[in-house]
């Protein structure tokens, strides 16, 4: 009987310790990630529509001629920030070849990588376009973490200012 009572206390004590550890670990983990972001899977036609938007934007700004067009040049990263209900898209682009000199220069200097957002039910809009490397401070920490973009340290370009998505 004594052995059963000691075993019961040990089980209760063990369960209590595990519960407290789980609670502490849960609080600690949630504190290490300010918000959660999830991967967003875009179809080829959705990506092509955004590339057309990039082309039209660059043409309207006079950065490329009417005969030039953008093409996706690398892996696209898309995420949904659950805290703000905003979708984020990183899109590397370049000129469709053959391209004009203006297009080659425009994509090389600061139009080669685009960061876009999308509010629920709305179209993608540009947050910024930038050269390399991209500025990870221009997106929520949850998205930067998901995409494995460092937000501090020597790999972050100096002068990266935080940009918030349009309301």
VEXLUM-990695 format. One line per 10 residues: their letters; for each residue y, z, x of C-alpha. Coordinates in Angstrom, 2 decimals, decimal comma. Each point is the difference from the previous one (the first is absolute). Last residue first. Layout:
<vodos>
a) Y:Z:X ~ ...
</vodos>
This chain:
<vodos>
xxxxxxxxxx) 49,55:-45,11:-3,93 ~ 0,12:-2,11:3,16 ~ -2,30:1,15:2,80 ~ 1,31:2,46:2,56 ~ 0,79:-1,05:3,54 ~ -0,22:2,46:2,86 ~ 1,81:-1,10:3,12 ~ -1,76:-1,30:3,09 ~ 2,61:0,36:2,73 ~ -2,43:0,02:2,88
xxxxxxxxxx) -3,25:-1,92:-0,58 ~ -3,00:2,28:-0,58 ~ -2,68:-0,44:2,67 ~ 1,32:2,84:2,19 ~ -0,66:2,74:-2,54 ~ 0,49:0,48:-3,70 ~ -0,94:-1,84:-3,16 ~ -3,17:-1,60:1,35 ~ -1,41:-2,73:-2,28 ~ -3,61:0,72:-0,97
xxxxxxxxxx) 0,23:-2,06:-3,23 ~ -1,00:3,02:-2,10 ~ 2,29:2,27:2,03 ~ 2,94:-2,37:-0,38 ~ -0,73:-0,17:-3,74 ~ -0,05:3,79:-0,38 ~ 3,08:0,39:2,19 ~ 1,98:-2,19:-2,38 ~ 1,37:-3,26:1,38 ~ 2,91:-1,00:2,21
xxxxxxxxxx) -0,89:2,61:2,59 ~ -2,78:-2,28:1,21 ~ 2,47:-2,48:1,52 ~ -1,87:-3,20:0,78 ~ -0,51:-1,00:3,62 ~ 0,82:-2,84:0,02 ~ 2,63:-1,78:-2,00 ~ 1,32:1,21:-3,31 ~ 0,32:-0,87:-3,62 ~ 1,15:2,68:-2,35
xxxxxxxxxx) -0,63:1,60:-3,36 ~ -0,78:-3,37:-1,50 ~ -0,97:-0,18:-3,63 ~ -3,41:-0,47:-1,61 ~ 0,16:-0,68:-3,73 ~ 0,08:2,60:-2,77 ~ -2,56:1,58:-2,33 ~ -0,21:3,23:2,01 ~ 2,54:-0,08:2,85 ~ -0,83:-2,25:2,92
xxxxxxxxxx) 1,02:0,48:3,59 ~ 0,27:-2,34:2,98 ~ -0,10:0,25:3,79 ~ 0,19:-3,33:1,77 ~ -0,97:-1,04:3,50 ~ 0,95:-3,17:1,86 ~ 3,56:-0,29:-1,27 ~ 1,85:1,74:2,79 ~ 0,09:-2,16:3,11 ~ -3,10:-2,18:-0,04
xxxxxxxxxx) 0,07:-0,96:-3,67 ~ 3,63:-1,07:0,16 ~ -0,40:-1,75:3,36 ~ -2,97:-2,09:-1,14 ~ 1,69:-0,75:-3,31 ~ 3,23:-1,18:1,64 ~ -1,96:-2,18:2,45 ~ -1,56:-1,73:-2,98 ~ -3,66:0,47:-0,76 ~ -3,21:-1,92:0,66
xxxxxxxxxx) -1,52:2,36:-0,79 ~ 0,29:2,48:-2,85 ~ 2,39:2,66:1,26 ~ -1,11:3,59:0,56 ~ -0,89:3,01:-2,09 ~ -1,27:3,57:0,37 ~ -0,09:1,73:-3,40 ~ 0,07:3,78:-0,47 ~ -0,16:0,91:-3,68 ~ 0,84:3,22:-1,81
xxxxxxxxxx) -0,73:0,87:-3,64 ~ 2,07:2,73:-1,66 ~ -1,31:2,73:-2,34 ~ 2,20:2,55:1,81 ~ -2,63:2,63:0,84 ~ -2,94:-2,42:-0,24 ~ 1,34:-2,31:2,71 ~ -2,01:-3,19:-0,50 ~ -0,92:-1,93:3,13 ~ -0,09:-3,53:1,40
xxxxxxxxxx) -0,61:-1,22:3,54 ~ -0,18:-3,71:0,77 ~ -1,90:-1,15:3,08 ~ 1,63:-2,81:1,91 ~ 2,07:-3,17:-0,12 ~ 0,83:-0,41:-3,68 ~ 1,83:-3,30:-0,41 ~ 3,69:-0,71:-0,52 ~ 1,45:-3,36:-0,94 ~ 2,41:-2,51:1,46
xxxxxxxxxx) 1,19:-3,12:-1,84 ~ 2,95:1,77:-1,63 ~ 1,20:1,15:3,40 ~ -0,45:3,51:1,31 ~ 2,43:2,90:0,45 ~ 2,45:-1,34:-2,56 ~ -0,21:3,20:-2,04 ~ -1,39:-1,92:-2,99 ~ -2,66:-1,56:2,25 ~ -1,05:3,40:1,37
xxxxxxxxxx) -0,29:1,41:-3,51 ~ -1,91:-3,04:-1,31 ~ -2,50:0,17:2,87 ~ -0,47:3,77:-0,36 ~ -0,57:-0,40:-3,76 ~ -2,54:-2,77:0,72 ~ -1,78:2,42:2,40 ~ -0,01:2,58:-2,81 ~ -1,66:-2,50:-2,36 ~ -2,55:-0,86:2,70
xxxxxxxxxx) -0,89:3,70:0,31 ~ -0,60:0,23:-3,76 ~ -2,07:-3,22:0,08 ~ -2,14:1,35:2,83 ~ -0,69:3,14:-2,01 ~ 1,58:3,33:0,84 ~ -1,94:3,20:0,65 ~ 2,13:3,14:0,04 ~ -1,12:2,80:2,26 ~ 0,86:3,45:-1,26
xxxxxxxxxx) 2,87:2,28:0,90 ~ 0,13:3,75:-0,35 ~ 3,07:2,07:0,47 ~ 1,27:2,49:2,58 ~ -3,25:-0,17:1,97 ~ -0,45:3,00:2,30 ~ 0,85:2,40:-2,80 ~ -2,82:-1,35:-2,14 ~ -2,43:0,63:2,84 ~ 1,23:3,56:0,56
xxxxxxxxxx) -0,14:0,87:-3,68 ~ -3,53:-1,39:-0,29 ~ -1,12:1,75:3,19 ~ 1,36:3,32:-1,25 ~ -1,74:-0,44:-3,37 ~ -3,29:-1,04:1,60 ~ 0,18:2,94:2,41 ~ 0,67:2,40:-2,87 ~ -2,94:-1,38:-1,98 ~ -2,33:0,15:3,02
xxxxxxxxxx) 0,97:3,62:0,67 ~ -0,50:0,98:-3,65 ~ -3,40:-1,69:-0,16 ~ -1,07:1,76:3,19 ~ 1,14:3,41:-1,33 ~ -1,80:-0,57:-3,31 ~ -3,17:-1,11:1,80 ~ 0,19:2,92:2,44 ~ 0,53:2,43:-2,87 ~ -3,04:-1,37:-1,79
xxxxxxx) -2,11:0,20:3,16 ~ 1,03:3,59:0,56 ~ -0,94:0,85:-3,60 ~ -3,33:-1,80:0,36 ~ -0,83:1,87:3,26 ~ 0,77:3,35:-1,59 ~ -2,34:-0,82:-2,84
</vodos>
